Amino acid sequence: MVERFELYGYWRSSAAYRVRIALNLKGLEYEQVPVHLARDGGEQHRPQFHEISPQAQVPVLRHGARLIRQSMAIIEYLDEVHPAPPLLPAVSRDRARVRALAMVVACDIHPLNNLRVTRYLERELGANEAQRLAWMQHWMALGLEGLEAQVADHPSTGDFCEGEAPTMADCCLVPQLYNARRYGMDLTAWPTLLRIEANCMALGAFQDAAPEAQPDAP
């Protein structure tokens, strides 16, 4: 039986971007099921999609009869069912470091800047465009500053966040830097992150996962 993966996502979703990178690094074929987060109030809010994602969020990975939600859980699931190449190191302390770096993005930066948060700021709190931009840039800068401090001059940092091969941390870093540029941030204050990003983007797995390369990109 041919293994079947379906990824529900959106071309500009950074969480879906993480999962695309992971799938590509694993060399796994998958079908993309676009869920447009902005069209007609957001296709993620349609009742039929709520059966797939009760939180009305992407990404969701369908693997056979299973639905796996949340990008970090999906990446770890992929690493367990397809261990090679690994996205988490073999040594416990190194795995903890990779998870911690990934969570700076997934838990500290991204949740404060995703679409539902910025829409709430606009619609419920009356924040104008300049105020929303300042909000996003503040939280991204704070998180990226901390991330840079954790990788700069650290003995475990190599060409990538941890060592000489991409891990889950790199899967999270690259989409976050893409988002930062999208919102006009100057990233020169974080040279180690930029160096790691350049090494990532030299790989086809990262290039093919880029938002503009997706079938639902305009």
N, C-alpha and C positions, 0 to 999 in steps of 0.2 A: 504494500500500500504506500502511495506517495504521501509524504508528510505535508500537511497543509497549514500554512500560517496566513491569517488575515489581520491586517493592522488598520484599525479605525483611527483616523487622525486628520490633521489639517496641515497644509503645507507650511504654515508659519507658526505652528505650535511648537515651542521649544521642547516641551515634554515629549511630543511625538518625534521630534528631531533626534532626541537622545536614543529612542528605541530604534529608529531607522539606522543610526550608526551602529548600535549593538548587533542588529540583525545582519548588517553588511559585514561587520568584522567577523561574525561567525560564518559568513558565506551562505546564509540561509535565504532561500527564495520565499517571497511573500507577496500577497496581493494587497494592494492598498484600497481601502474603502474610505473615500473622502467624506468628511463631515464638516461642512462650511460653518465656521463659528460666528460669522458676521452676517450672512445672507438671511433676509427675512426674519430678523430677530434671533438667528442662530439655530441651525439644524440640530444642535445638541439638545434643544429643548423639545423636540418633537416626541410624542408619546412612544413611537416605535423605537426610538433610540434610548429612551429611559429603561427599556427592558434590557438593553446591553450595558448601559451605564447609568445606574440610579442617581449618581451625582451630576449627570449631564456634563461629563468631562471626557476629553481624549488625553492620552491614547487608551485604547483597549486592544488587547491581542487575543484573537481567537485561534486556538490550537486544537484542532479536532473539535470535540464537543465542549472544550473548556474555554471560559472567558477569564482572562487575567487582566486586572485593572491596576492602575498606578504605575508610572514609568519605572520607578525604582524596583518595584516588585517584579515587573516584566523582565527587566534586565537580569535580575538575580535568577529568575525562573529560567531564562534562556541559558544562563551560565551553568545551571544544574542539569538541564536536559541535553545541552550540547556543550560539554566542558572545554572543548578545544576550538579556537584558542581561548584561554581563560581571560575573563574580565575582572576577576578578583585574584589577588596573589595567593600562593599556597601557604604562606606563613601568617599566623594569626595577627601579629602586630601590624603587618603590612596590609592585611585585609581591613583592619580597623582604620588604618590611615586612609585608605582609598575610600571607604564608606564615609569617613568624616569629611574628606574633601568634596565628595559628591553631594553630601547633605548641606554643605554651605550654599550650594546652588539650589538644590531641590527643596530644602526646608527653610532656608533663611532669606534667599533673594527672590526666587521665582514666585512663591505664593503671594508676595506683597505687590507683584507687578503684573499678574495675569489679567486676562480680559474681564473676568467678573468683578475683580477688585476695582479696576479703573472705571468700569461702568458704574459701580456703586458710588465711587467718588464723584462722578459726574452727575448721576441722576438723583441720588439721595442726599448728597452733601453739597451739591452745587459747585463743585470744583471746576474751574475753567481749564482750558487746554494747557496753559502755562503752569498752572498749579499741579495738574496731573503729571506733567513732564518733570517738574521739580521733585515730586514725590518719587517717581520711578528712578530718576537719576540719583537721588539721595540714597535709596536702599540698595541700588546696584553698586554704587561707589563704596558704600560701607562694607558690603559683602566681598567685593573684589579686592579691596584693601586687605581684608583678613585672609583671603585666599592666597594672595601674593605673598603675604608674610609666612604662610605655612609651606610654600614650595620653594621660595628663594633660599638658596644656600643650604637646603635640607639634604642630608646625605642620601636619602632615598630618591630624591628627584633626579631623573635622568633626562632623556629626550622627551619623556612624557611625565605626567604628574607623579607616577610611581614607576621608576625603572625605565627600561628600554622598550617597552611595548605598551600600547594603549590599554587603559582599564576603564572601569565604570566612571572614574573621576573625569577622564578625558571626554567620555560620552556626554557628561553634563557641562563641562567647561565650554566646549566649542559653541553649543547653542546659546549659552548665556552671553558670550562675547558678541555673537551675532546680534542678539537682542540689544545689547548695550550700544552697538554702532547704529542700530536702527533708530534709537532714540537720541542720537547725536552726541554720544559720550566720547571724550578724548581718552584713549586707553594707554597713552604713553607712560603713565605713572606705574604701570604693572608690566615691566619688561619680561619677567619670567613667564607670566601667563601668555604673553604674545609669542614668545619663543616656542612654548609648548604647542600653542595653537598652530603655528606655522608647520611644525613637525606633523601634527595631525592632518592638516589640510594637504600635505604632500601625498596622503594615502587615498586611494580610490574609494575606500569605504566611507570616508568622511566627505569626499567630493560628491559622491552619488547620493548622500543623505541630505545635501544642502537644500534649503527651502526652494530655491529657484529651479532645482532639478526635478521637482516632484510633478506628477501628472496633473494635479489640481492647481498648480501655480498659475496665476493669470499671465 
